[in-house]
């Protein structure tokens, strides 16, 4: 009986040791996947990776960063060119914003700072500016695109009301500048756009807040509403 009890104890101990070793090995693999470098292939979901995770090496990190200005409205963003009409929106926190960002190559998509500014092309006056961390995943054509094409990795550029604006913000040409900083490696792209109130509800609010003669408190009721 003593021998049987001892053998049972030994087997139980071995089982516990094997289970612990197996768990440790599993934890090591998880840590390695979480903390180690991520190939660009991990961003396309083909190997079971998260297709919306940031990618630390998009393109050649020894080459100069390349940028394309985009706005929200598509999973990879909508490319902006000179003269583009860019819809504005009313966010939950109030005011009127532009959701803009970049596609980029030759950058670390997990370590970017994005700065967006809207300038008057006639005076060079900045009427709105915002800076925030931005993460990029791998998108079409090998370009890095925002991991989330709404608020998280795109500039929420508060353009209205704009105290510095001397003319209406809507339906007028403005210079949009987008700059990324990849731990000291910077690049800027700029495009002339026309912010639009189309689609912003209620329909009277955006033109009111974005008017050159805006006054605090005048946009709380529709025109003629008292």
N, C-alpha and C positions, 0 to 999 in steps of 0.2 A: 504493500500500500504506500509506503514511503517513496519507493522508486517511481510509482505511477504519479504521485503528487508532484514530485520533483520534475519529471518529464513534462507534465502539463504546465507547470510554471515556466519552464524554459521555452516551450512552444508559444505560450502567451506573450512572453517577453520579446521573442523573435518577431512575432506578428506586429507588436507595437513599434518595434524598431523599423521594420520594413515600411509600415504605414507612414512613420515620421519622415523617413528618407524620401519616400515617394512624394509627400506633400512639399518637402523642401525643394525637390527637383522641379515640381510644378511651379512653385513660387519663383524660383530662379528664372524659369523660362518667361513667366509673366513679366518680371522686372526687366529682363533683357529686352523684351518687345516694347515695353513702355518707355524705357530710358534710352535705348540704343538708337542709332541713326535709322531713318526711314527712307527707303529708296523711293524714287518718283513713282515706281510701279505700284507702291502701296496706295497711292492716291486714286487709282482707277477702279479699285474694288475687285480686280481680277484675281488677287491672291487671298481674298477673304478679308482684306483690311477695310477700315472705315473709309468710304469714299468721300466723307466730309471732314476728315481730319486734316490738320495743317501738315504741309510737307516741308521739311527743313532744307531741301536742296532742289530748287526748281530751276533747271537749266544749269549753266556753268557759273559757279560762284567766283571764278577768277575773271569773268568778263563783266563789262559794265552793265548795270541793270537797265532793262527796257520796260517801258510803261505804255499802257493804253488807257485813256480816260473812259469810264463807264458810268452808267446810272443803273438803278434798280429796275426790275421789270422782267428779268429772265434769270434762270439759275446761274448762268455765267456772266450776267450783266449785259447791258445793251451798250455797244460802243458809241462814243460821242465824237462827232466831227464838227468842224466850224459851222455855225448856223443851226445846230441841232436845237430843237424845241424840247425842253426838259420839264416834265410835269412835276409840280411841287405837291406836297401833301401836308395834312394837318395831323401831327402826332398827338398821342394822348396827353403829353405834358403841356400842350398849348403852343401857339405860334405857328409859323409856316416854315417847312424845311425842304431842302434838297437832299436826296439820298444818292450820294455819288462815291465812287471809289476807283480802283485801278485793276487791270490785269497786268501781270508782271512776269518777267523772266530774269534769270540769273540772280535770284534772291533767295534768302532764307524765309520761307513762308510762315515760319513760326516766331519770327523775331522782328516784325516790322512795326514802325510807327508811321501812321498816315496823317498828313496835314492837308486840309482843303481850305481854300480861300476864294472868295468872290470879289473881284475888283471892277471898278468902273474903268472901262478901257480908255475913256477920255481924260480922266484925272489921275488914274492909277490908285485911287482911294480904295482901301479894303473896307467892304461893308459887312462882311461876315467871315469868320475863321473858326476852325475847329481842328483839334489834334487828338488822336486816339490810337491805341494798339490795334493792329489789323492782322488777321491770320488768313493765309491763302492755301487752298487745296489745288490739286492738279485738275485743270479743265481741258477744254478742247484745244488741239494744236500745240500742246505742251506749255500753254500759258498757265500761270497761277491765277486763280480767281477767288473772290471772297468765299470763305467757308459757309457763310450765310448771307444771302443777298438782300437782307433788309437792315436791321439796326446794328448787329454785332460788329461786323468787319467793314462797314461802309460809313463814311463820314455823314453824320446827321447835321448838315450845315444849316444853322438857323438864319434864314435870310430875311424873314419878316416877323415883326416889325424891324426895320433897319434905320437906326437913328442917323447913321452916316450917309444914307442915300439921299441924293438931291433930285432924284427922278423916280418914277414908278419902277418897282422891281420887275413886275410882270410884263411880258411881251416886249422887253427891251434887251439889247445886247449887253452881256456882261462877260468878263474874262474869268473863267474857272481855272484855277491852278491847283494841281494835285502833286504832292511831294511825298516820297517815302524815304525813310531812314532805316537802313539795314545795318544797325550797330556801327554807324559812322559812314557807311556807303550810302550816298544820297542820289536821288534822281528826281526830276520834275518834268511834268508834262502840262500843257495848257491848251485850252480850247475856248472859243467864243460861243456862248450858248444864249438861248432866250428862255428864261424860266416862264412856265405857264400855269395859270390858275385852273385850267380846264380839268374837270373831274374832282376838284376839291369841294367838299360839302361843309356847310351850306354855301351855295354859289356866291353869295354876297360877301362872305367873310374874307376870303383870300384877297380879292381886289381892294377891300377896305384896309386890311392889315399891311398890304404891300404897296399902298399908295404913297407918293412922295409927301403928301400933306397929312399923313397919319398922326392922330392924336390919341393918347391913352384913354380908353374908356369909350371911344366912339363906335367900336365895332361889336358891342354887346347885343345890339338889336339890328334887325334888318332895316334897310332904308325905309323911312316912313312908318316904322313900327313903334316909335315913341319910346 
